[in-house]
Amino acid sequence: MVRLPNSFSILITKYVVYNATGQKTGGIFVRIFVRYRTRREVSRVKIKVIKRYNDLALKAIQEEGTELDVSEQRAKYLVSQGMAEIVKEEPAKAAKAKTEGKEQ
């Protein structure tokens, strides 16, 4: 038995063929597929909308003052376009949120 990493999958197909004389022949066909991750682990960032815009990714109009949780790449793009600013979470607030989550 061959052990493959999680990113691979195997398809084994048994086939039977009859040749011109009517003899039965066949074999096994093995395919190995590489599975690409469809969802990458992406760091998330909170942003605050500073200018009203139509968000094509979320298919909604984002009003000024709305806070969104987006990928780091999208956050950089929205900041460069002047539509949003990155919200910095205070360390004390973050630590408090972690302890509250453990108590529940």
N, C-alpha and C positions, 0 to 999 in steps of 0.2 A: 504494500500500500504506500502510495506517495502522498505526503502531506503538503498541501499548498497553503500559502498565506490567504487571509480573508479577502484579499482583493482579486482572487481568481475563482473561477467556477469551471466545472467540467461538465460536458454533455457527452454521454456515451450512447452511441446508436448501433444497434445490431442490424445488419442488412443481409438479405438473402437474394441471390440472383440465379436465374436459370440460363444456362448458355444455350447455344444453337442446337446442341445434341440432347438437350433436356436434362443435363446433369445439374444438380443443385450445388451451388458454390456460395460463398458469403464470407463475412468477416465482421470485425468490429471497427467502427470509426470513432475516434476520440477527438473531441474539440476542446481546447482550453481557451476560455474567455477571460479577458482582463476587465474587471469591473471598475469603472471610474466613479469616484465619489461624486454624487450629484449635489450634495450639500457640503460645502466646505465649512470648517469651523471658522467663523468670522467674528472678530471682536465687535461688540456693539457700543454705540455712543449715543448719549442723549443730546438732542439739539432743541433749540427754541427758535421758532419761526419769527423773524423780524420784519418780513415783508410778505404780504399775501401773494400766493402763487398757486397755479394749477399743478398738482403733483401727478404726473403721468404714471409713475410707478405704483402709487397707492390708489390712483383713479379717483382723486378727491381734491377739492379746493382746500388748501391749508390756510387758515386764518392766522393773523398776527397774534403771537402769544402762545400758540399751540406748542406743546412739548411732544416730541416724537423720539422713538428708539429706532435708530437706523444703523447700518453698517458703517464702519470707519471710512471706507472709500466714498460712500454716498454722502456722509457728513462733510468730508473735505470738499466734495463737488458743490454742495449747497452753500457752504461758507464762501467758496471762491466766487460763486454767482451772486453773493450778497443777499441770499434768501433766508439764511439762518445763522445762528451762532451756537457754538458748542457750550453745553451747560457743564460746568465743573461741579462735581459733587464734593462737598466738604468731607474731609477724613473722619471727623467726629460723627457726622450724620451717617456716613457709610458704615462705621463700626456699630452704631446704634441699630441700624437696619439689620445687620448680621446677627446681633444678639437677640433682637426681637423675633427673627425668623426661627432661631433655635428654641425659644421658649414655647412657641405654639405647638 
